[in-house]
């Protein structure tokens, strides 16, 4: 209805059938706010013709809404990933409805939130109503990842493949960075590693390590081979021993098959996974993050290029702080020293001062 605030679940779990229906009838609505984090796929709901009908308030800028945010057609609310659930639970960002995607219910009526639990479960618990697509292709992830079918006010049966994000390519510089980072990881460490060329490169270099653990906001396909080799087994973890703990997943069908009903993998809300004081309970926590620009005083910009908004805070600060507090922990910011643009021009990423208008994602005090 008009004047409602909706939560749209994100990452690879976007309920695209309901979203398409909402976009199609947007001209019949006015002043509908869509709250989201990172979403994968097209975003017709931020097109110019949606003005006055639908407006996005995103808590992380994905590439499909970046132009709309910078053009002023969509809003951006910067927020630590660890603190987003409290926006919903405390009523500071009250939700009229949550649009989510879940697995079919089990024999007891519980549906799994699948590949996106981090902010979706708190949103679903806080919203006045929950509209859910039930998709048999959604993997059944374990942990604090369930919602009972009785809580679903509207159910839309669907059957479509989840989006896939394959592991990307690499280059010589990225491989050298991965060498450096991997050299800091010792047997028994617990890792925060996301998706991208650097974390994928690091994981490929850890085949000779022993008893690694994972506590991370997200993970991708690169973890699977290390689990199958017995390198990642979590035996030395001081929190959730033997478990891979995460908030959401980004990857391919291989990853979705791997996590389905896998008792080794637990997904939890982001106010738990990303809480720096929870992270710090993992001894030898190694947090691997990147940046767009770093200045000589240690200020890290990871969410803007000058005044142009690019992504968001996400969980970087949560994990940098948590790893720094961990016994034997190592917080890492890994990036190439320069960026070579398409026209061949080189742009330094390590600078005397951040560009005018650049946001400080991680302060020099944390680095």
Long-range contacts (C-beta under 8 A, 24 or more apart in sequence): 1-29, 1-32, 2-29, 2-30, 2-31, 2-32, 3-30, 3-31, 3-32, 4-32, 4-33, 4-96, 4-97, 5-32, 5-33, 5-35, 5-93, 5-94, 5-95, 5-96, 6-32, 6-33, 6-34, 6-35, 6-95, 6-96, 6-97, 6-98, 6-99, 7-34, 7-35, 7-36, 7-88, 7-95, 7-97, 7-98, 7-99, 7-120, 7-123, 7-124, 7-127, 8-34, 8-35, 8-36, 8-39, 8-99, 9-36, 9-98, 9-99, 9-100, 9-101, 9-113, 9-116, 9-120, 9-123, 10-36, 10-37, 10-38, 10-39, 10-40, 10-62, 10-116, 10-119, 10-120, 11-37, 11-38, 11-39, 11-40, 11-115, 11-116, 11-218, 11-248, 11-249, 11-250, 12-40, 12-115, 12-116, 12-162, 12-163, 12-164, 12-165, 12-249, 12-250, 12-251, 13-100, 13-101, 13-113, 13-114, 13-115, 13-116, 13-120, 13-138, 13-162, 13-248, 14-39, 14-40, 14-41, 14-101, 14-163, 15-99, 15-100, 15-101, 15-131, 15-132, 15-133, 15-156, 15-158, 16-41, 16-160, 17-133, 17-156, 17-158, 17-160, 18-99, 18-131, 18-133, 18-156, 19-45, 19-99, 22-54, 22-99, 23-50, 23-54, 26-50, 26-53, 26-54, 27-53, 29-53, 29-54, 31-55, 33-57, 35-59, 35-93, 35-95, 35-123, 36-65, 37-81, 37-84, 37-118, 37-119, 38-62, 38-312, 39-64, 39-65, 40-64, 40-163, 40-165, 40-250, 41-163, 43-68, 46-73, 46-74, 48-73, 58-312, 59-84, 59-119, 59-312, 60-311, 60-312, 60-313, 60-314, 61-303, 61-309, 61-310, 61-311, 61-312, 62-311, 66-309, 66-310, 69-309, 70-308, 70-309, 76-309, 76-312, 78-303, 78-312, 78-313, 78-359, 79-312, 79-313, 80-274, 80-313, 80-315, 80-317, 80-318, 81-118, 81-119, 81-217, 81-247, 81-270, 81-274, 81-313, 81-314, 81-315, 81-318, 82-270, 82-271, 82-273, 82-274, 82-275, 82-276, 82-315, 82-318, 83-271, 84-119, 84-122, 84-270, 84-271, 85-119, 85-122, 85-123, 85-269, 85-270, 85-271, 86-271, 88-119, 88-122, 88-123, 88-125, 88-126, 88-127, 89-122, 89-125, 89-126, 91-126, 94-126, 95-123, 95-126, 95-127, 95-128, 96-127, 96-128, 96-129, 97-127, 97-128, 97-129, 97-130, 97-131, 97-153, 98-123, 98-124, 98-126, 98-127, 98-129, 98-130, 98-131, 99-131, 99-132, 100-124, 100-130, 100-131, 100-132, 100-133, 100-147, 101-132, 101-133, 101-134, 101-135, 101-138, 101-158, 102-132, 102-133, 102-134, 102-135, 102-138, 102-147, 102-152, 103-134, 103-135, 103-136, 103-138, 103-139, 103-140, 104-134, 104-136, 105-134, 105-148, 105-149, 106-140, 109-148, 109-149, 109-150, 110-146, 110-147, 110-148, 110-149, 111-146, 111-147, 111-148, 111-149, 111-152, 112-138, 112-139, 112-140, 112-141, 112-142, 112-145, 112-146, 113-141, 113-145, 113-146, 113-147, 113-267, 114-138, 114-139, 114-140, 114-141, 114-145, 115-139, 115-141, 115-162, 115-248, 115-249, 115-250, 115-256, 115-259, 116-248, 116-249, 117-141, 117-143, 117-144, 117-145, 117-247, 117-248, 117-267, 117-268, 117-269, 118-217, 118-247, 118-248, 118-267, 118-268, 118-269, 118-270, 118-273, 118-274, 119-247, 119-269, 119-270, 121-145, 121-147, 121-269, 122-269, 122-270, 122-271, 124-151, 129-153, 129-154, 130-154, 131-156, 132-156, 133-157, 133-158, 134-158, 135-159, 135-160, 135-162, 137-161, 137-162, 137-256, 138-162, 139-256, 139-257, 139-259, 139-260, 139-261, 140-260, 140-261, 141-249, 141-259, 141-260, 141-262, 141-265, 141-266, 141-267, 142-261, 142-262, 142-263, 142-265, 142-266, 142-267, 143-245, 143-265, 143-266, 143-267, 143-268, 144-266, 144-267, 144-268, 144-269, 144-272, 145-266, 145-267, 145-268, 161-253, 162-253, 162-256, 164-251, 164-252, 164-253, 165-195, 165-220, 165-250, 165-251, 165-252, 166-221, 166-251, 166-252, 167-195, 167-200, 167-220, 167-221, 167-222, 167-251, 167-252, 168-196, 168-197, 168-200, 169-197, 170-197, 170-200, 170-201, 171-197, 173-336, 174-198, 174-201, 174-336, 175-201, 177-201, 177-334, 177-335, 177-336, 178-202, 178-204, 178-205, 179-205, 180-334, 181-288, 181-332, 181-334, 182-206, 184-286, 184-330, 184-332, 185-209, 185-212, 185-286, 186-284, 187-211, 187-212, 187-236, 188-212, 188-213, 188-236, 188-283, 188-284, 189-213, 189-284, 189-285, 189-286, 190-214, 190-215, 190-234, 190-237, 190-282, 190-283, 190-284, 190-285, 190-286, 191-215, 191-216, 191-286, 191-288, 192-216, 192-217, 192-279, 192-285, 192-286, 192-287, 192-288, 192-289, 192-315, 192-319, 192-323, 193-219, 193-222, 193-223, 193-288, 194-218, 194-219, 194-220, 194-250, 194-288, 194-289, 195-219, 195-220, 195-250, 195-251, 196-290, 198-288, 198-290, 198-334, 199-288, 202-288, 206-231, 207-231, 211-235, 211-236, 213-237, 213-241, 213-244, 213-282, 214-244, 214-245, 214-246, 215-239, 215-240, 215-245, 215-246, 215-273, 215-279, 215-282, 215-285, 216-245, 216-246, 216-273, 216-319, 217-246, 217-247, 217-248, 217-270, 217-273, 217-274, 217-314, 217-315, 217-318, 217-319, 218-246, 218-247, 218-248, 218-249, 218-250, 219-244, 219-246, 219-249, 219-251, 220-249, 220-250, 220-251, 220-255, 221-251, 221-252, 221-254, 221-255, 224-254, 224-255, 224-258, 227-258, 227-264, 234-264, 236-283, 236-284, 237-282, 238-281, 238-282, 238-283, 239-278, 239-281, 239-282, 240-266, 245-273, 246-273, 247-273, 247-274, 247-315, 270-315, 274-315, 274-318, 274-319, 275-318, 275-322, 276-318, 276-319, 276-321, 276-322, 276-325, 277-322, 277-325, 278-322, 279-318, 279-319, 279-321, 279-322, 279-323, 279-325, 279-326, 280-322, 280-323, 280-325, 280-326, 280-329, 281-326, 282-326, 282-329, 283-326, 283-327, 283-328, 283-329, 284-326, 284-327, 284-328, 284-329, 284-330, 285-322, 285-323, 285-326, 285-328, 285-329, 285-330, 286-323, 286-329, 286-330, 286-332, 287-319, 287-320, 287-322, 287-323, 287-329, 287-330, 287-331, 287-332, 288-332, 288-334, 289-316, 289-319, 289-320, 289-331, 289-332, 289-333, 289-334, 289-362, 290-333, 290-334, 290-335, 291-333, 291-335, 291-349, 291-361, 291-362, 292-335, 292-349, 293-349, 293-350, 293-351, 293-354, 293-355, 293-358, 294-333, 294-335, 294-349, 294-350, 294-351, 294-367, 295-350, 295-351, 295-352, 295-353, 295-354, 296-350, 296-351, 296-352, 296-353, 297-364, 298-363, 298-364, 298-367, 299-354, 299-360, 299-362, 299-363, 299-364, 299-367, 300-333, 300-360, 300-361, 300-362, 300-363, 300-367, 301-354, 301-355, 301-358, 301-359, 301-360, 301-361, 302-361, 302-362, 303-359, 303-361, 304-357, 304-358, 304-359, 305-355, 305-358, 306-355, 306-356, 306-357, 306-358, 307-355, 307-356, 307-357, 307-358, 308-357, 313-361, 316-361, 316-362, 317-361, 317-362, 317-366, 320-362, 320-366, 320-367, 321-366, 324-366, 331-366, 331-367, 333-362, 333-367
